[in-house]
Amino acid sequence: MTGEPTGEGVVPERGTVPAEAPRHPIHGNRTIDPKLLELLVCPLTKGPLDYDEAARELISRKAKLRFPVRDGIPILLADEALPVED
């Protein structure tokens, strides 16, 4: 041991993300972790959500609703949801 810091146990500054973190583009340069997408469920049915990258929406097939994603933040409020277009 040389007594020099190894970097282990160091907490990154607030607002920074480790370079090795998986990222998924959402809005411009805003991103969301794909693992977060796996955890999100429809607030009404508790069913899975599909992500439409082009429309920047999370879709509940069971509820037939689309939830917006704004600045990388999923808005999972029933009042903000729009019907799925056939």
Sequence and secondary structure as in RCSB ss.txt:
>XXXX:A:sequence
MTGEPTGEGVVPERGTVPAEAPRHPIHGNRTIDPKLLELLVCPLTKGPLDYDEAARELISRKAKLRFPVRDGIPI
LLADEALPVED
>XXXX:A:secstr
  S    TT    TT   TTS  EEEETTEEE HHHHHH B TTT  B EEETTTTEEEETTTTEEEEEETTEE 
  GGG EE   
